[in-house]
Amino acid sequence: MDVKKISDDEIKLNLSKLTSWEIKEGKLHKLFKFKTFNQALSFMVGTGMVCEKMNHHPEWSNVYGNVDVKLVTHRVAGLTELDFKLAENMDKIAGEINLRKD
């Protein structure tokens, strides 16, 4: 798949369609907070399957119920439509799991 870096205007437009995502250090970032480690792990497994299908993988870490996600397309050294599509998929998967409200 041919991917291209998107413009700042395209980033702003795509970001406006997402909930609680932000740009930090040139990457799309969100901290998902789940009630338990098992829920966080379920999120990561479900997301991992989507990542494999997309051939697009996040930078992420998990501490207990928190999954810290950073998305960037390394092959173009910036953000692409793939990052925003993966973010949408992650939000959908997280919505099916019990997120903390804090």
N, C-alpha and C positions, 0 to 999 in steps of 0.2 A: 504494500500500500504506500502510495506517495503521500507524505505528510509535509506540510509547510508551516512555518512559524506564522502566527497570526498577529495582526497589528494591535496597538494599544486600544484603539476604538473597538475592535472585535473582542478583545479581552473584556473591556468594560461592559459591552452588550451581553456577552456570555455570562459574566459574573452576576449581572443583574437578574438572571434567570435562576440562580442558585440561592440556597438558604444557608447562611452562616459560613460560607467559604470566603476567604480573603487571599490577597496576593501578599506573600512575604518572601523577600529575597528572590524575587523573580519566579516563584513557584506558587501554585494553587494550594492553599493550606486549609485544613480543618481538623479540629480535635473532636472525635466522636467519644461520648461518655456513656458507657453501658453500666447497668446495675451490677453485673458480675463478670468475672473473667471468662466464664463459659459463653456468655453472650458476645463478648468482644471477639473471642476465638471463632465463634460461629460466623460473625460478620467477616472476619478475615478469610475464612475458608470459602464462604459464598462469593466474596469479592475476588478471591484468587481464581476461582473458576471463570469468572467474567474476564479477568485480566488475561488469562491464557487464551480465551477465544478472541480477544481484541489484540493479542500480542503487544500489550501495553501494561507496564507494571509500575506500581507506586513505590515511593520511598515511604516506609512506615515503621512505626514501632508500637509495641503494646506493653503497657504497664497496668496490671490488674484489669480494670474495666475500661481503661482508656486506650484508644487507638489514635495515634497522631499521624496524620496523612499529609504528604507533600507530593504534588503531581507536577511533572515537567517532562517534556519529550527530549531526552538526552541527545538523540541523533540530530536535532536541529538547535540544541542549546536554547530552548525557549518553550513557550506554551503553544499548543496546537489544539485543533478541534478534538483530538483524541483525549486530551486531558479533561476537557469539559464533559465529554460523553462518559468517561469513566467516573467523574464526580457525580453525574446524574445517576448512574447505576449504583454508586456507593450510597447515595442518599436513599434510593429506593430499597436497597437491601437493609440499611440501618432502620428504615421506617417499619420494617417487618419484625424488628427486634426491639426490646424494651430499653430505650434510651433514658438516662437520668435527666431530670429537669432542674439542673442547677447551673 
